[in-house]
């Protein structure tokens, strides 16, 4: 039948109101396999990991790249084409298509997938163009962020995770690298030269580094400091 996944989940946790699901599945090594993500609209961001085989990359789908390209969360590699990751097929409101590569669909291997879509006032996934200027781009989110993940998709600088807990005041300069297992110098974070302002409705880049603002395209994932929706999809703020 149409729209029925070819791989059944072996475990799942789905928050349809929050636009986030965690899906566990077993690989089949079949081309064009489909996996139900449990959400109510097309995903914007997803991370896949092989649990059975050490050394495999963490594979990232981002809506700004599309299904013809991938990123690797554990490396600094720029976005590249790899048909066997998502079979060059965009996810739908019900299904995620995966290929036959070991890090996403090896026969009898167990996998975990973390999958999100945009939720106004809670989380947003997109891209911006760097201007290589200390007066960098402003990115509108519709909320004040609590955590942002950034990656240059055209070049090989590190991933940057910036949050409002390790560095609560602007400019935010402490960051983490998911591609690096080295410890930082303060609260397990590096203190770098990538100042960013967390603003009431988005964020503003304040530097010219390749990590966050060279003449390239950058993708981001951002979550709100004070979500405007609660766990049931209603207003989180008292009236």
C-alpha positions in Angstrom: 0.0 0.0 0.0 1.2 3.6 -0.6 2.7 5.6 2.3 3.4 2.5 4.4 7.0 2.3 5.6 9.2 -0.6 4.5 11.1 -0.6 7.8 9.1 -1.0 11.1 10.5 1.0 14.1 11.8 -1.2 16.9 11.3 1.7 19.4 10.0 5.2 19.3 9.2 8.3 21.3 7.1 10.9 19.4 6.1 14.4 20.4 3.8 15.6 17.6 3.1 18.9 19.2 6.8 19.5 19.8 7.9 18.4 16.4 10.4 15.9 17.7 10.7 12.2 17.5 13.3 9.5 18.4 13.1 6.4 16.2 15.0 3.2 16.6 15.1 0.7 13.7 17.0 -2.2 12.2 18.7 -1.9 8.9 17.8 -4.0 5.9 20.4 -2.8 3.3 17.6 -2.3 0.8 17.7 0.8 -1.5 14.9 3.3 -1.1 13.8 2.0 2.3 11.3 4.2 4.1 10.9 4.8 7.8 8.0 6.3 9.6 9.1 9.3 11.7 5.8 9.7 13.6 5.5 13.5 13.1 2.7 15.4 11.3 4.7 17.4 8.8 7.9 17.1 6.8 11.1 17.1 9.0 13.6 19.9 8.7 16.5 18.4 10.7 17.6 14.8 11.5 20.6 13.0 13.0 21.2 9.3 12.4 23.7 7.0 14.2 24.6 3.3 13.8 24.4 1.7 17.3 25.8 -1.7 16.3 29.1 -0.7 14.5 31.7 1.6 16.1 33.4 4.3 13.9 30.4 5.1 11.8 29.6 8.8 11.2 26.7 10.7 12.7 24.7 11.6 9.6 22.8 14.9 9.4 19.9 15.8 7.1 19.1 19.5 7.0 16.3 21.0 5.1 18.5 23.8 3.7 20.7 21.2 2.0 18.0 18.9 0.9 18.1 15.1 0.5 20.8 15.2 -2.1 23.5 16.2 0.4 24.5 15.3 4.0 26.7 16.6 6.8 28.6 14.6 9.4 28.1 15.8 13.0 31.4 14.2 14.1 33.6 15.7 11.5 34.3 19.2 10.0 33.6 18.0 6.5 31.6 20.3 4.2 28.3 19.1 2.9 28.7 16.5 0.2 26.5 14.4 -2.1 25.9 10.8 -1.2 22.9 9.2 -2.8 23.1 6.2 -0.5 22.2 8.3 2.5 18.7 9.6 1.7 18.4 8.2 -1.8 18.1 11.8 -3.1 14.5 11.7 -1.8 13.0 14.4 0.4 11.2 13.2 3.5 7.4 13.6 3.6 4.9 14.4 6.3 4.9 10.7 7.2 8.1 9.0 5.9 11.9 9.3 5.8 13.7 7.6 2.9 17.1 6.1 3.5 19.6 4.4 1.3 22.0 1.5 1.8 25.1 3.0 3.4 26.5 1.3 6.5 26.0 4.4 8.6 22.3 4.6 8.0 21.0 1.2 6.8 23.3 -1.8 7.1 21.6 -5.2 7.2 20.7 -6.2 10.8 22.4 -3.2 12.4 20.5 -1.2 15.0 20.1 2.6 14.4 18.8 5.6 16.3 17.3 8.7 14.5 16.6 12.1 16.1 14.1 14.0 13.9 12.7 17.5 14.2 10.6 20.0 12.2 10.0 23.7 12.7 7.6 24.7 15.4 6.9 28.5 15.7 8.0 29.8 19.0 9.9 26.6 19.9 12.5 25.6 17.3 13.6 26.6 13.8 16.1 25.2 11.2 17.4 27.2 8.3 20.4 28.9 6.7 22.1 32.3 6.2 24.7 33.8 4.0 27.9 35.0 5.6 29.1 38.5 4.7 32.7 38.3 6.1 32.0 41.4 8.0 32.2 42.1 11.8 28.7 43.6 11.3 27.4 40.1 10.5 24.0 38.7 9.4 20.9 39.0 11.6 18.9 35.8 11.6 15.2 36.1 12.6 13.9 33.1 14.6 10.7 34.4 16.2 12.1 33.8 19.7 15.1 34.4 21.8 17.3 31.4 21.4 18.7 29.2 24.3 20.9 27.1 22.1 22.1 27.3 18.5 24.1 24.9 16.3 26.0 26.3 13.3 27.9 24.7 10.5 29.7 26.2 7.4 28.4 23.9 4.6 30.8 25.1 1.9 34.1 24.6 3.8 35.6 22.6 6.7 35.5 24.7 9.9 34.3 23.1 13.1 30.6 22.8 14.1 29.7 25.4 16.8 27.2 24.9 19.6 26.5 28.1 21.5 24.1 28.4 24.5 22.9 30.8 27.1 23.9 28.7 30.1 27.7 28.6 29.7 27.6 32.2 28.5 24.5 34.1 29.6 25.6 37.6 28.5 26.1 39.1 25.1 28.3 38.7 23.2 28.2 35.0 23.6 31.6 33.6 23.0 31.8 30.2 24.7 31.1 27.3 22.4 31.3 23.5 22.0 32.4 21.4 19.1 30.4 18.2 18.6 33.2 17.0 16.2 35.8 17.4 18.9 36.1 15.3 22.1 38.6 17.7 23.7 37.6 19.5 26.9 37.3 23.3 26.9 38.7 25.8 29.4 35.5 27.0 31.2 32.5 24.8 32.0 33.7 22.4 29.3 33.4 25.1 26.7 35.9 26.8 24.6 36.2 30.6 24.8 36.6 31.6 21.2 36.6 34.6 18.8 33.1 34.0 17.5 30.9 36.6 19.3 27.2 36.2 18.7 24.4 38.2 20.3 21.3 36.4 21.4 18.4 38.7 20.8 14.7 38.7 21.6 13.7 37.6 18.2 16.8 35.9 16.8 20.6 36.2 16.8 23.2 38.5 15.3 26.7 37.5 14.1 29.5 39.8 15.4 32.6 38.5 13.7 34.3 37.4 10.5 35.5 33.8 11.1 35.0 30.8 8.8 33.2 29.0 11.6 30.2 31.4 11.6 30.6 34.3 9.1 32.9 33.9 6.1 31.7 34.4 2.5 29.9 31.0 2.7 26.5 29.5 3.5 25.8 28.4 7.0 23.0 26.1 8.3 21.6 26.5 11.8 19.4 24.7 14.3 17.9 26.8 17.1 15.7 26.3 20.1 13.9 28.8 22.2 14.8 30.1 25.7 11.2 30.5 26.7 9.0 28.5 24.3 5.7 30.0 23.4 4.1 26.5 23.3 3.9 24.0 26.1 4.1 20.2 26.0 0.5 20.0 24.9 0.9 22.5 22.1 -0.8 25.4 23.9 0.5 28.7 25.1 3.3 28.3 27.6 2.8 31.8 29.1 0.2 32.6 31.7 -2.3 35.3 30.8 
